[in-house]
Amino acid sequence: MSRIAVIGAGITGVTTAYALARRGHRVTVLERHRYAAMETSFANGGQLSASNAEVWNSRATVLKGLRWMFKRDAPLLMNPRPSWHKYSWIGEFLRQIPHYRSNTIETVRLAIAAREHLFSIAQREAIEFDLEQRGILHFYATRSEFEAASKVNTLLREGGLDRRSVTPDEIRAIEPTLHGQFYGGFFTESDSTGDIHKFTRGLAQACERLGVEFRYDTAVQSIDGSSDGEIAIAAQREGRDEMGMFDRVVICAGVGSRALAAYVGDHVNVYPVKGYSITVSLDDPSSREAAPWVSLLDDRAKIVTSRLGVDRFRVAGTAELNGANRDIRANRIEPLVRWVRTHFPAVSTSRVIPWAGLRPMLPSMLPRVGRGRRRGVFYNTGHGHLGWTLSAATAEGVAQLVSDDAVAARVRPVAVGGRQGA
């Protein structure tokens, strides 16, 4: 039985631990927080959205970003302060523009595969996470926006997604509580929403039932190999130095993956792209009736929504390139509140809980799933804005790679004469 360390107890780390445990490995999860799902997996937009799989590496996105640079409430904002990490990441991001089409199609296919894995996990482990399988509705105010979305829809359909265009009347029929004037939209019935924090915490409990050990309050300090092929991981746990020896390690540390990869000689250029959300408390009957149940995506404002049970309405959006900054800025929260008041005027915003998190994004917008340069090192990280959507599939992929590697390590080639090969 292989001893596997998984670094990170967000959605990717916990799904990876689960997939490994079900394959019979002895798994230890190292997490610097006291609980699972306390960073990017805490309060995201809640969408399980193959329909939002378009990567951002397009000329249109770059042009929008340039126009938005000097608007403090813009959907995409960049702090121009010089930073080698930021500008090197932007350079790699721009070099991925020629791969926009193929990367979008690949992401769609991965998202569709992940959907079935996640639903089967939730059913098998009886995880309650405010799942709503009512589809996701994208809406557009102008003809030009709708026509641009139609081009994206061609790629999504090529990736296998069933997504249909809808008229303004159909938009009102799909979600009657939505206010506004729209040219048209697209509806993906197979998409859904849920509470990522509830799911991850529930799955962590399922992992513990399978024998997974969680070491919380444990910050990894270094990763190194030993002479006999084992991997040594030094960490601080509740202020005390610890050393653990493992056969393999899977790095699922979100925005911390870049620094950990550097310990083992790999370049994993994850950048923290900041996003914000608000959770609107639906405290009164009129607010509960006026809030939508169908998940929405406003492409112009780059805002997504999800209904989390009877009494919570999650609204999330914006992208900010500002380093590892988790400050909650009022001028980034205010547009989200204003958006709710505009499109759902009968919903009370008297009690709104703001949050900011860091999306771990690679320049290609595709996650890094696979082997590292050093023996026994694997990655499942860099999922960007689709960690919740893709995690169940990438966890299966990396767990299979780890298992295959463990089998290969046990089988030594035998040379003529019966001597063991090198």
C-alpha positions in Angstrom: 0.0 0.0 0.0 1.5 3.3 -1.1 1.9 6.2 1.3 0.6 9.3 -0.5 0.7 12.9 0.7 -1.9 15.3 -0.7 -1.0 18.9 -0.1 -4.1 21.0 0.2 -7.7 20.4 1.5 -9.6 22.5 -0.9 -12.0 20.9 -3.5 -9.2 19.5 -5.6 -7.2 18.2 -2.7 -10.1 16.5 -1.0 -11.5 14.9 -4.3 -7.9 13.7 -5.0 -7.6 12.1 -1.5 -11.0 10.4 -2.0 -10.1 9.0 -5.4 -6.8 7.7 -4.0 -8.3 6.2 -0.9 -10.9 4.3 -3.0 -8.0 2.8 -4.9 -6.5 1.4 -1.7 -3.7 3.9 -1.0 -2.8 5.2 2.5 -3.5 8.9 2.2 -2.4 11.8 4.4 -3.7 15.3 3.6 -1.7 18.3 4.7 -3.6 21.5 5.1 -2.4 24.8 6.6 -5.9 25.8 7.8 -7.7 24.3 10.8 -10.5 23.0 8.5 -11.0 21.9 4.9 -12.3 24.3 2.2 -11.3 27.5 3.9 -9.8 29.4 0.9 -11.0 29.4 -2.7 -13.5 26.6 -1.9 -15.2 28.6 0.8 -17.7 30.9 -1.0 -17.4 30.8 -4.7 -20.2 31.4 -7.3 -21.5 27.9 -6.8 -21.9 27.0 -10.5 -21.1 23.5 -11.8 -20.9 25.0 -15.2 -19.7 23.3 -18.4 -21.4 26.3 -20.1 -18.8 28.6 -18.6 -15.8 26.7 -19.9 -14.6 29.3 -22.4 -11.0 30.1 -21.6 -10.0 33.7 -21.3 -7.1 33.7 -23.8 -8.8 35.6 -26.6 -8.1 39.0 -28.3 -11.6 40.1 -27.3 -10.9 39.5 -23.6 -7.6 41.4 -23.8 -9.2 44.4 -25.5 -11.9 44.5 -22.9 -9.3 44.3 -20.1 -7.4 47.3 -21.6 -10.6 49.3 -21.8 -11.4 48.5 -18.1 -8.0 49.2 -16.7 -8.9 52.6 -15.3 -12.5 51.8 -14.0 -12.4 50.9 -10.3 -15.6 48.9 -10.6 -14.7 47.1 -13.8 -15.3 43.3 -14.1 -11.6 42.8 -14.8 -9.0 44.9 -13.0 -5.2 44.9 -12.9 -3.0 46.6 -10.4 -0.2 48.0 -12.7 2.4 47.9 -10.0 5.4 46.0 -11.4 5.7 42.4 -10.4 7.8 39.7 -12.1 5.3 37.0 -11.3 2.3 39.0 -12.7 4.0 40.2 -15.9 5.6 36.8 -16.6 2.1 35.2 -16.2 0.5 37.8 -18.5 3.2 37.0 -21.1 2.5 33.3 -20.9 -1.3 34.1 -21.0 -0.9 36.0 -24.2 1.2 33.3 -25.8 -1.8 30.9 -25.3 -4.2 33.0 -27.5 -3.5 30.7 -30.6 -4.8 27.8 -28.5 -8.0 29.5 -27.4 -10.2 27.2 -29.5 -8.6 23.9 -28.6 -8.3 24.7 -24.9 -12.0 25.8 -24.7 -13.1 22.5 -26.3 -10.9 20.5 -24.0 -12.2 22.3 -21.0 -15.8 21.6 -22.0 -15.2 17.9 -22.4 -13.4 17.7 -19.0 -16.3 19.6 -17.4 -18.9 17.2 -18.8 -16.9 14.2 -17.6 -16.5 15.7 -14.1 -20.2 16.2 -13.7 -21.0 12.5 -13.6 -18.2 11.8 -11.2 -19.3 14.5 -8.8 -22.9 13.4 -8.8 -22.0 9.7 -8.2 -19.7 10.8 -5.3 -22.5 12.8 -3.7 -25.0 10.0 -4.0 -22.5 7.3 -2.8 -21.5 9.3 0.3 -24.9 10.9 0.9 -23.5 14.5 0.8 -26.0 17.3 1.1 -24.8 20.5 -0.5 -27.8 22.5 -1.7 -27.7 20.9 -5.1 -30.0 22.5 -7.7 -30.3 20.9 -11.1 -32.2 23.6 -12.8 -29.7 24.6 -15.5 -27.8 27.8 -16.1 -29.1 30.7 -18.1 -26.8 33.2 -19.8 -28.4 36.5 -20.9 -27.3 39.3 -23.2 -28.6 42.9 -23.5 -27.5 43.6 -27.0 -27.4 41.9 -30.4 -23.6 42.2 -30.6 -23.1 40.5 -27.3 -25.5 37.7 -28.3 -23.7 37.2 -31.6 -20.3 37.0 -29.9 -21.8 34.4 -27.5 -23.1 32.4 -30.5 -19.6 32.0 -31.7 -18.6 30.7 -28.3 -21.6 28.4 -28.3 -20.3 26.7 -31.5 -17.1 25.7 -29.6 -19.1 24.5 -26.5 -21.3 22.3 -28.7 -18.2 20.9 -30.5 -17.0 19.9 -27.0 -20.3 18.0 -26.5 -22.4 20.4 -24.6 -26.1 20.7 -25.3 -26.8 24.4 -25.0 -29.7 26.2 -26.8 -30.5 29.8 -27.6 -33.5 31.4 -26.0 -35.6 34.4 -26.8 -36.5 37.3 -24.3 -39.9 35.6 -23.7 -38.2 32.3 -23.0 -35.8 34.0 -20.6 -38.7 35.4 -18.6 -40.4 31.9 -18.6 -37.2 30.2 -17.4 -36.6 32.6 -14.6 -39.7 34.9 -13.9 -38.0 36.8 -11.1 -35.3 38.3 -13.4 -35.8 42.0 -14.3 -34.3 43.7 -17.3 -34.4 44.1 -21.1 -32.6 41.4 -23.0 -31.9 40.6 -26.6 -31.5 36.9 -26.1 -29.7 34.2 -24.2 -28.5 30.6 -24.0 -29.8 28.0 -21.6 -27.8 24.8 -20.5 -30.3 22.5 -18.8 -27.6 20.0 -17.8 -25.7 22.5 -15.6 -26.3 22.9 -11.9 -25.3 24.7 -8.7 -24.4 23.8 -5.2 -22.5 24.9 -2.1 -18.8 24.0 -2.7 -18.0 24.5 1.0 -20.6 22.0 2.2 -19.6 19.5 -0.5 -15.9 19.6 0.3 -16.5 19.4 4.1 -18.9 16.5 3.6 -16.4 14.7 1.3 -13.6 15.2 3.8 -15.7 13.4 6.4 -16.2 10.6 3.8 -12.5 10.4 3.3 -11.9 10.0 7.0 -14.3 7.1 7.0 -12.1 5.5 4.3 -9.0 5.9 6.5 -7.6 9.2 5.2 -5.6 11.2 7.8 -6.1 14.9 7.8 -3.3 17.0 9.4 -4.7 20.5 9.7 -2.8 23.6 10.9 0.1 22.1 9.0 2.1 24.4 6.7 4.5 22.7 4.3 8.0 24.2 4.5 9.9 22.0 2.0 9.7 18.9 -0.2 12.8 16.8 -0.9 13.7 13.3 -2.1 15.8 10.9 -0.1 18.4 8.4 -1.3 16.0 5.5 -1.2 13.4 7.2 -3.3 11.1 8.3 -0.5 9.8 11.9 -0.4 10.5 13.9 2.7 8.1 16.7 3.6 9.0 19.2 6.3 6.2 21.1 7.8 5.2 23.2 10.8 2.2 21.9 12.7 0.7 24.2 15.4 4.2 25.8 15.7 6.1 22.5 15.9 8.5 21.2 13.2 7.5 17.9 11.7 9.0 15.6 9.1 7.0 13.0 7.1 8.2 10.3 4.7 6.0 9.3 1.8 6.2 7.3 -1.4 4.5 10.0 -3.5 3.0 13.5 -3.2 0.2 15.2 -5.0 0.3 19.0 -4.9 -3.2 20.4 -4.8 -2.3 23.6 -3.0 -4.1 26.2 -5.2 -2.3 29.5 -5.3 0.4 28.0 -3.1 1.3 25.4 -5.7 3.9 27.6 -7.5 6.1 27.9 -4.4 5.8 24.2 -3.6 6.6 23.2 -7.2 9.8 25.2 -7.0 11.0 23.0 -4.2 11.1 20.0 -6.6 12.3 21.9 -9.7 9.1 22.4 -11.5 7.7 25.6 -13.1 3.9 25.7 -12.3 3.1 29.3 -13.0 -0.1 29.6 -11.0 -1.3 33.2 -10.4 -3.8 34.3 -7.8 -6.7 35.9 -9.7 -8.9 37.5 -7.1 -12.7 37.2 -7.2 -15.5 38.4 -4.9 -18.8 37.1 -3.8 -21.7 38.2 -1.7 -24.2 35.9 0.0 -27.5 37.6 0.3 -29.5 36.4 3.3 -33.1 35.9 2.3 -34.5 36.6 5.7 -38.1 37.5 4.8 -40.8 35.7 2.7 -40.9 38.4 0.0 -37.1 38.2 -0.6 -37.2 34.4 -0.8 -40.0 34.6 -3.4 -38.2 37.3 -5.4 -34.8 35.6 -5.6 -34.1 33.3 -8.6 -33.8 29.5 -8.4 -32.3 29.1 -11.9 -28.6 29.9 -12.0 -27.6 33.0 -14.0 -24.6 34.4 -15.8 -24.6 38.0 -16.9 -21.8 38.1 -19.5 -21.5 41.9 -19.7 -21.0 42.3 -15.9 -19.2 38.9 -15.6 -21.5 38.0 -12.7 -22.8 34.5 -11.8 -25.5 33.5 -9.3 -26.7 30.4 -7.4 -29.5 29.7 -5.0 -28.2 27.9 -2.0 -31.2 26.5 -0.3 -34.3 28.5 0.7 -32.6 31.4 2.5 -29.3 32.1 0.7 -28.6 33.8 -2.7 -24.9 33.8 -3.9 -23.7 36.4 -6.3 -20.1 36.3 -7.5 -17.8 37.8 -10.1 -15.0 40.1 -11.1 -11.4 39.3 -11.7 -8.5 41.2 -10.2 -4.8 40.8 -10.8 -3.4 42.1 -7.6 -1.1 39.4 -6.2 -1.9 37.4 -3.1 -4.2 40.0 -1.7 -7.4 38.9 0.1 -8.6 42.3 1.2 -12.4 42.8 0.8 -12.7 46.1 -1.0 -16.0 48.0 -0.7 -15.8 49.3 -4.3 -15.6 45.7 -5.6 -18.5 44.5 -3.4 -20.8 47.5 -4.2 -21.3 46.5 -7.9 -22.5 43.1 -6.8 -25.0 44.5 -4.4 -26.1 47.1 -7.1 -26.5 44.2 -9.6 -28.9 42.4 -7.2 -31.0 45.6 -6.7 -31.2 46.2 -10.4 -32.2 42.7 -11.5 -34.1 41.6 -8.3 -35.5 44.8 -6.8 -37.8 43.0 -4.4 -34.8 41.1 -2.7 -33.7 42.8 0.4 -29.9 43.5 0.6 -30.0 44.6 4.2 -27.9 41.5 5.3 -25.1 40.7 2.8 -22.0 38.7 3.6 -19.0 39.7 1.5 -16.1 37.4 0.6 -12.9 37.5 -1.5 -10.9 34.5 -2.7 -8.0 33.8 -5.0 -8.5 31.6 -8.1 -5.4 29.5 -8.9 -5.0 30.2 -12.6 -2.4 28.9 -15.0 -1.7 31.0 -18.2 -3.4 28.3 -20.4 -6.5 28.3 -18.2 -6.2 24.5 -18.1 -5.3 22.7 -14.9 -1.9 21.0 -14.4 -2.8 17.3 -13.9 0.1 14.9 -14.1 3.6 14.0 -13.1 6.3 16.4 -12.1 10.0 16.3 -13.1 11.0 14.5 -10.0 10.1 10.9 -9.3 7.0 10.5 -7.1 5.7 14.1 -7.5 2.3 14.8 -9.1 0.1 17.8 -9.6 -3.6 18.5 -9.6 -3.8 22.3 -9.5 -4.4 25.5 -11.4 -8.1 25.1 -12.1 -8.9 28.8 -12.1 -12.5 29.7 -12.1 -13.6 26.1 -12.7 -12.2 24.2 -9.8 -15.6 23.2 -8.5 -16.7 22.2 -12.0 -13.6 20.2 -13.0 -12.3 18.8 -9.7 -14.0 15.4 -9.8 -12.6 14.5 -13.2 -9.1 15.8 -12.6 -9.0 13.9 -9.3 -9.8 10.6 -11.0 -7.1 11.4 -13.6 -4.3 12.1 -11.2 -5.3 9.2 -8.9 -5.1 6.8 -11.8 -1.6 8.1 -12.7 -0.4 7.7 -9.1 -1.8 4.1 -9.0 -0.2 3.2 -12.3 3.1 4.6 -11.0 2.8 2.6 -7.8 2.2 -0.6 -9.8 5.1 0.1 -12.1 7.4 0.6 -9.1 6.5 -2.9 -7.7 7.3 -4.6 -11.0 11.0 -4.8 -11.7 12.2 -6.0 -15.1 14.1 -9.3 -15.0 17.2 -9.7 -17.3 18.4 -13.0 -18.9 19.8 -15.2 -16.2 17.4 -14.0 -13.6 19.2 -10.9 -12.5 17.1 -7.8 -11.6 17.2 -5.0 -14.0 18.2 -1.5 -12.9 
